[in-house]
Amino acid sequence: MSVAACGGGDDNQSSGGNVTMSLWQNATTGPGAAFWQKTTADFHAAHPNVTIKIQTVQNEDLDGKLQTALNSGSAPDIFLQRGGGKMAAMVEAGQLKDLTNDVTAETKAAVGDAALGTGSLDGKLYAIPQSILPGGLWYSQDLFKAAGVTTPPTTMDEFNAAVTKLKAKGTPIALGGKDAWPAAHWYYWFALRACSKATLDAAAKSKSFDDPCWTKAGNDLKTFAGTQPFNNGFLTTSAQQGAGSSAGLIANHKASMELMGSWDPGVIAGLTKNQKPLPDLAFFPFPTVPGGQGDPAAIMGGADGLSCSAKAPKECADFLNYLDTKDVQIAYYKAFNSLPISKEAQTAVTEPYLKAVLDAYNKAPYVSQWLDTVYGQNVGNALNVAVVNMLAGKGDVAGIIKAVNDAAKKG
């Protein structure tokens, strides 16, 4: 397979000789790691002058290590881009290559304007998306059935009733609170239900939680957490590392469900005893919450993509376009058990749970990126830690609001 040459400016041009680029990615083991090895090798076969060296970084360490590398001028040429405020900070610091003129017509057609918008800022493209990552609840159909939960809950009352039934049989919800962001996801979702789209959009710019809906979201989470729905020791449980992680608890039927993005099936599959997809895995959207101003069908998620560092050669953009070709996207979906960004590749998706999350995503009136991504590294981290502190009994709802507002003032 070959990729057409891109039409960037002179600063995007390589020397015309051999080019070596570094790639940072976060698939540490299994089919995901194998995907990157094969994909970079295939690209090299089609472009013998281009060699891509892979560096694998554990997901929870990636953002911090990447920021250090960017700030020190030793950034990788190609790296995972989460978007939102995190990307905006990189753009402001001049750390990303402008890809506006480098994205091919084929990529535009395969991905679509809405998805490309997740990698754009002020009309310029700084990341090419690779996968869509809507979130929701991933659950074991067998454990639900054993507990007498016959249909996925759609309202908070139904959800609480399901949790009560599941608790009688075991652990209702797996939560990897050690990594902070999985716990904070619960607050994000309650905020998505409590706050209107206008409020969410305003907060994305102001990075302040002045609207009462943010307090409602905290109170809703506090009330729910008070029913003790999570695994014992959730504050010291990791999200994705090993059988004892929250994903591992789902993989081995030690917990019934987990709130997570659509990468979860792939993580779970890597932690089952045979390292294959969990046969009884299914999905349902986050339930509606009474008294909120958000649209009950709104969804939390976004798109993961890849960026080129400001000094990367033009072949970086060639590789990003290659990643969105149909065959590579299908290979991505099969390796990660996650939704590809390419509309053509999405037709290859067969798993009912992935079809269900894709349906919820396509029906959503609007999609919010994960809030820590929207607000950027400093404010996002402050939010995540404040949520964990509340769940640990070391803070309260007011502390969440204060943490965000204080971090925003510091810039």
C-alpha distance (Angstrom), angle and dihedral (degrees) to the residues before:
residue distance angle dihedral
M1 . . .
S2 3.75 . .
V3 3.77 134.8 .
A4 3.78 123.4 -141.2
A5 3.78 116.1 -115.5
C6 3.79 112.9 -98.7
G7 3.78 126.5 -125.6
G8 3.77 104.0 -128.9
G9 3.79 125.6 145.0
D10 3.79 126.3 -89.1
D11 3.79 92.1 -84.3
N12 3.82 88.5 63.4
Q13 3.79 94.5 56.4
S14 3.80 123.1 106.3
S15 3.77 123.4 -145.9
G16 3.79 90.2 -95.8
G17 3.81 91.3 -114.6
N18 3.78 131.1 88.0
V19 3.80 115.5 -31.6
T20 3.80 127.7 -160.8
M21 3.80 119.1 -167.0
S22 3.79 131.3 -176.5
L23 3.81 121.6 -134.6
W24 3.80 125.0 -162.9
Q25 3.81 115.3 -159.2
N26 3.81 135.2 160.8
A27 3.83 106.1 -135.7
T28 3.79 100.7 112.3
T29 3.81 101.1 178.2
G30 3.80 145.7 1.2
P31 3.80 129.1 22.5
G32 3.81 93.3 -17.5
A33 3.79 93.3 58.6
A34 3.81 89.4 43.8
F35 3.81 89.8 52.2
W36 3.79 92.1 59.1
Q37 3.79 92.7 46.2
K38 3.80 92.7 51.5
T39 3.80 95.7 40.6
T40 3.78 94.5 52.0
A41 3.81 90.3 44.8
D42 3.82 91.2 50.7
F43 3.79 90.7 49.3
H44 3.79 90.2 50.7
A45 3.82 90.2 50.4
A46 3.80 89.8 54.8
H47 3.83 92.4 41.0
P48 3.84 106.1 32.9
N49 3.80 92.1 -178.2
V50 3.83 92.3 59.9
T51 3.81 122.3 77.7
I52 3.80 121.0 -178.8
K53 3.80 118.4 -160.3
I54 3.78 115.0 -156.3
Q55 3.78 124.8 -142.4
T56 3.79 115.7 -172.7
V57 3.80 116.4 -148.3
Q58 3.80 123.6 -175.2
N59 3.81 108.1 -109.0
E60 3.80 96.0 -120.7
D61 3.82 90.3 52.2
L62 3.79 97.3 43.5
D63 3.80 102.8 86.3
G64 3.79 94.8 48.5
K65 3.80 95.5 44.9
L66 3.78 91.6 45.3
Q67 3.79 92.7 51.3
T68 3.80 90.5 50.4
A69 3.80 91.2 49.6
L70 3.80 92.6 47.6
N71 3.78 92.8 48.9
S72 3.79 92.8 47.9
G73 3.79 94.5 49.4
S74 3.81 93.2 -114.9
A75 3.81 98.0 105.4
P76 3.79 121.6 151.1
D77 3.80 115.3 -107.2
I78 3.83 92.7 -122.4
F79 3.79 126.2 27.9
L80 3.79 144.8 158.8
Q81 3.80 112.0 -83.6
R82 3.80 119.6 -157.4
G83 3.82 94.7 -176.2
G84 3.79 128.3 -152.8
G85 3.77 119.9 81.9
K86 3.80 91.2 -16.2
M87 3.80 90.8 61.1
A88 3.80 92.3 41.9
A89 3.81 90.3 57.4
M90 3.81 90.3 52.0
V91 3.81 90.9 49.7
E92 3.80 91.8 49.4
A93 3.81 89.7 51.4
G94 3.82 91.6 51.0
Q95 3.80 92.3 -118.0
L96 3.83 100.1 129.1
K97 3.79 133.2 70.8
D98 3.81 116.0 -120.5
L99 3.82 104.2 -119.4
T100 3.80 96.9 -179.6
N101 3.81 94.6 113.0
D102 3.80 94.4 34.6
V103 3.80 101.7 62.7
T104 3.80 109.3 99.6
A105 3.80 127.1 -129.4
E106 3.81 87.8 -116.4
T107 3.79 91.8 56.4
K108 3.80 91.8 46.9
A109 3.80 90.9 52.4
A110 3.81 93.7 46.3
V111 3.80 96.4 45.9
G112 3.81 105.4 31.7
D113 3.77 132.0 -141.3
A114 3.81 96.5 -83.5
A115 3.79 93.5 56.4
L116 3.80 92.8 43.3
G117 3.79 86.9 53.3
T118 3.81 89.3 68.1
G119 3.80 88.2 67.3
S120 3.79 95.5 42.8
L121 3.79 134.3 93.9
D122 3.79 126.5 -177.3
G123 3.79 91.4 -10.9
K124 3.80 95.5 -51.6
L125 3.79 127.5 108.0
Y126 3.80 118.1 -128.4
A127 3.82 101.8 161.4
I128 3.79 135.3 31.9
P129 3.82 110.4 -141.7
Q130 3.77 121.2 -128.3
S131 3.79 106.1 179.8
I132 3.78 139.9 16.1
L133 3.78 114.1 -127.5
P134 3.80 112.8 -166.1
G135 3.77 115.0 170.3
G136 3.77 138.1 -140.9
L137 3.79 140.3 119.2
W138 3.79 121.6 -38.8
Y139 3.79 113.3 -162.8
S140 3.76 146.7 174.7
Q141 3.79 110.8 -109.9
D142 3.80 90.2 -159.9
L143 3.81 93.9 55.1
F144 3.79 92.0 44.6
K145 3.80 90.5 51.6
A146 3.81 92.5 46.9
A147 3.80 89.5 53.8
G148 3.81 92.9 48.6
V149 3.81 95.9 -108.0
T150 3.78 99.5 140.1
T151 3.81 101.4 173.6
P152 3.80 131.8 29.7
P153 3.83 111.2 -99.0
T154 3.79 118.0 -109.7
T155 3.83 101.3 -178.7
M156 3.79 131.8 48.7
D157 3.81 90.9 -112.9
E158 3.81 90.2 54.3
F159 3.79 90.3 45.0
N160 3.80 93.0 53.1
A161 3.80 90.2 47.4
A162 3.80 90.0 52.1
V163 3.80 91.5 49.2
T164 3.81 89.9 52.9
K165 3.81 91.6 52.8
L166 3.79 92.7 45.2
K167 3.80 92.4 48.9
A168 3.80 89.6 58.5
K169 3.81 87.6 61.4
G170 3.81 102.1 35.5
T171 3.80 140.0 -65.9
P172 3.82 114.2 -9.0
I173 3.83 100.4 -165.0
A174 3.79 133.3 23.8
L175 3.80 115.0 -145.9
G176 3.79 128.5 -179.4
G177 3.79 97.5 -154.4
K178 3.81 94.1 162.5
D179 3.80 89.6 77.5
A180 3.85 91.9 50.2
W181 3.81 98.2 -147.1
P182 3.85 95.4 75.9
A183 3.81 89.6 55.8
A184 3.79 90.8 45.4
H185 3.81 89.4 54.0
W186 3.78 87.8 72.4
Y187 3.80 89.6 58.8
Y188 3.82 90.9 45.7
W189 3.78 91.4 56.1
F190 3.79 95.2 46.3
A191 3.82 87.0 49.4
L192 3.81 90.6 50.4
R193 3.80 88.4 56.2
A194 3.83 95.2 40.6
C195 3.81 100.8 44.2
S196 3.79 128.4 61.7
K197 3.79 121.1 -122.7
A198 3.81 88.8 -108.8
T199 3.80 90.5 55.9
L200 3.81 91.8 47.5
D201 3.80 90.8 49.9
A202 3.80 91.8 48.0
A203 3.80 92.4 49.4
A204 3.80 90.9 50.2
K205 3.80 87.2 63.8
S206 3.80 101.8 33.8
K207 3.82 96.3 35.0
S208 3.78 88.8 -148.6
F209 3.79 130.2 123.2
D210 3.81 100.4 -145.7
D211 3.81 98.1 132.4
P212 3.84 114.4 93.6
C213 3.80 89.7 -125.7
W214 3.81 90.4 77.4
T215 3.79 89.5 58.7
K216 3.80 90.4 46.7
A217 3.80 89.4 53.6
G218 3.80 90.3 52.8
N219 3.79 92.4 47.7
D220 3.81 90.9 48.2
L221 3.80 90.4 52.3
K222 3.79 92.8 45.4
T223 3.80 90.9 51.9
F224 3.80 91.8 48.3
A225 3.80 94.1 45.7
G226 3.80 87.9 51.0
T227 3.81 88.7 69.5
Q228 3.84 87.0 64.9
P229 3.81 96.4 -128.2
F230 3.83 96.8 158.0
N231 3.79 132.5 88.7
N232 3.78 118.3 -86.3
G233 3.78 109.3 -92.4
F234 3.79 93.8 18.3
L235 3.82 90.8 151.6
T236 3.81 90.3 65.0
T237 3.82 96.4 37.5
S238 3.81 118.4 105.6
A239 3.79 120.7 -137.5
Q240 3.78 105.6 -130.2
Q241 3.80 112.0 2.5
G242 3.79 116.8 102.1
A243 3.78 137.6 -28.9
G244 3.80 91.3 -60.4
S245 3.81 93.3 58.0
S246 3.79 121.2 100.9
A247 3.81 90.4 -102.3
G248 3.81 88.5 47.4
L249 3.81 90.7 53.8
I250 3.81 88.8 56.9
A251 3.81 92.4 43.4
N252 3.81 91.3 55.2
H253 3.81 98.3 38.6
K254 3.81 93.1 -110.7
A255 3.83 91.1 126.2
S256 3.78 132.3 25.7
M257 3.82 104.8 -134.6
E258 3.78 147.0 -1.0
L259 3.80 133.7 -155.3
M260 3.80 105.8 -131.4
G261 3.79 146.9 125.4
S262 3.78 124.1 -83.6
W263 3.80 92.5 -89.6
D264 3.81 86.5 75.3
P265 3.84 98.0 88.7
G266 3.79 90.0 58.3
V267 3.80 92.7 47.9
I268 3.80 90.8 46.8
A269 3.82 91.2 48.9
G270 3.79 90.3 55.3
L271 3.81 90.2 54.7
T272 3.82 100.8 48.0
K273 3.81 116.8 105.3
N274 3.82 92.0 -104.7
Q275 3.82 94.2 33.8
K276 3.78 91.1 -121.3
P277 3.83 129.7 121.7
L278 3.79 114.4 -71.9
P279 3.83 104.1 -101.2
D280 3.81 96.4 -145.0
L281 3.82 97.9 42.1
A282 3.81 115.9 133.0
F283 3.80 139.1 165.6
F284 3.79 139.8 -134.3
P285 3.83 130.7 175.9
F286 3.79 121.9 -106.8
P287 3.82 107.3 -83.1
T288 3.77 126.3 -107.0
V289 3.80 116.0 -94.7
P290 3.84 121.8 -147.8
G291 3.79 121.1 -117.2
G292 3.78 97.3 21.6
Q293 3.80 130.5 132.5
G294 3.81 96.0 -146.4
D295 3.78 122.9 99.3
P296 3.83 106.5 -97.8
A297 3.81 90.5 -136.1
A298 3.82 95.2 52.0
I299 3.78 114.2 118.8
M300 3.78 136.3 -150.5
G301 3.77 118.6 -133.9
G302 3.75 138.5 77.6
A303 3.76 136.9 -171.8
D304 3.76 133.1 -64.3
G305 3.75 115.9 -142.5
L306 3.76 142.8 158.1
S307 3.78 131.0 -102.3
C308 3.78 133.4 -161.7
S309 3.77 118.6 -131.1
A310 3.79 115.0 -116.4
K311 3.81 93.2 -102.3
A312 3.82 97.3 43.4
P313 3.82 116.7 124.5
K314 3.80 121.3 -107.9
E315 3.81 89.7 -101.0
C316 3.79 87.0 73.9
A317 3.80 90.4 71.1
D318 3.80 89.9 45.5
F319 3.80 89.1 57.5
L320 3.82 93.5 48.1
N321 3.79 90.6 52.8
Y322 3.82 89.1 48.4
L323 3.81 90.3 55.5
D324 3.80 90.2 61.5
T325 3.81 96.2 53.0
K326 3.80 113.4 115.8
D327 3.81 100.0 -109.2
V328 3.80 93.7 46.5
Q329 3.80 91.0 47.2
I330 3.80 91.5 51.4
A331 3.79 89.0 49.6
Y332 3.81 88.7 50.2
Y333 3.80 91.8 51.9
K334 3.82 92.0 49.2
A335 3.79 93.2 46.8
F336 3.79 97.8 46.3
N337 3.82 99.4 28.3
S338 3.82 85.0 -132.8
L339 3.78 136.5 119.5
P340 3.81 116.7 -82.0
I341 3.81 119.7 -139.2
S342 3.81 94.2 -132.2
K343 3.78 112.6 96.9
E344 3.81 89.1 -148.6
A345 3.79 92.3 52.6
Q346 3.81 92.1 47.8
T347 3.81 87.9 69.3
A348 3.81 87.4 68.2
V349 3.81 92.9 60.7
T350 3.82 110.0 112.6
E351 3.81 106.5 164.4
P352 3.83 112.1 105.7
Y353 3.82 92.4 -140.8
L354 3.81 92.3 55.0
K355 3.80 90.5 46.0
A356 3.81 88.4 51.1
V357 3.81 94.1 52.7
L358 3.81 91.0 44.3
D359 3.81 89.1 52.3
A360 3.82 91.7 50.8
Y361 3.79 89.7 47.7
N362 3.80 93.6 50.2
K363 3.82 92.3 46.9
A364 3.80 95.2 47.8
P365 3.83 114.0 113.3
Y366 3.81 87.9 -144.4
V367 3.79 138.7 -3.8
S368 3.80 125.1 -139.9
Q369 3.77 121.1 -156.5
W370 3.80 116.5 -127.3
L371 3.79 105.0 -72.3
D372 3.80 96.5 -125.2
T373 3.81 87.2 55.6
V374 3.80 92.1 47.9
Y375 3.80 93.9 51.1
G376 3.79 97.8 42.1
Q377 3.78 133.6 -122.3
N378 3.82 102.0 -55.0
V379 3.80 100.7 40.4
G380 3.80 92.1 36.5
N381 3.79 93.0 53.2
A382 3.80 91.1 47.4
L383 3.80 89.9 52.4
N384 3.80 93.3 48.9
V385 3.80 94.3 48.6
A386 3.81 92.3 46.8
V387 3.81 91.3 53.9
V388 3.80 91.2 50.5
N389 3.80 90.2 48.5
M390 3.80 90.5 54.2
L391 3.81 92.2 49.0
A392 3.81 89.1 48.0
G393 3.80 92.1 52.4
K394 3.80 91.5 -114.2
G395 3.80 94.7 108.2
D396 3.77 143.1 16.0
V397 3.80 140.7 -134.1
A398 3.79 91.9 -85.6
G399 3.79 87.3 55.2
I400 3.81 90.7 60.1
I401 3.79 91.6 53.2
K402 3.80 92.2 45.7
A403 3.80 93.8 47.5
V404 3.79 92.5 54.5
N405 3.79 95.2 44.0
D406 3.83 92.4 46.5
A407 3.81 92.8 48.5
A408 3.81 90.8 48.1
K409 3.82 91.2 54.0
K410 3.79 90.5 53.4
G411 3.80 90.1 54.5
